[in-house]
């Protein structure tokens, strides 16, 4: 019964969420779109004609923003383990990007070109146990950072979701070794009670 009350409370809060209401009115698939829009306003992530990869893209809110920002001359490739409805203007792939076969499919979708921007809003299924959730979340961020190092052009950028806790400082140091500038952001659309942050790493230093 407690779980039912909690679920009902969450649903009521979700329905009242101004970003949820706004996303429905403006045609975005997720309230998370407004996190990326704010990050773009602050850090000027996008430019027309860019090549962008969106990791953990479902349901597609970030992909929609990326397609809008890069325009018809850009290329957006979205990837997720979950099925995702097509996004006009994007290539949508399903699979695990850490698997070589899926990685090769992604490279083929990019037509052999280096990437300007890697996006990762990935998060694990939360158990509510911090000792379990934090390592899982950190691993996803590390995998996104490794993917970015393999695919970004010199000077490219990475936006990756992280959670405050053990391992955060080590990840931040690692990104600072590979990027000219790394900033920590907490968009207004992030719920106040959430420990999520976004690392915006710019100026990739290719090996």
Order of alpha helices (4+ residues) and beta strands (2+ residues): alpha-alpha-alpha-beta-alpha-beta-beta-alpha-beta-alpha-beta-alpha-beta-beta
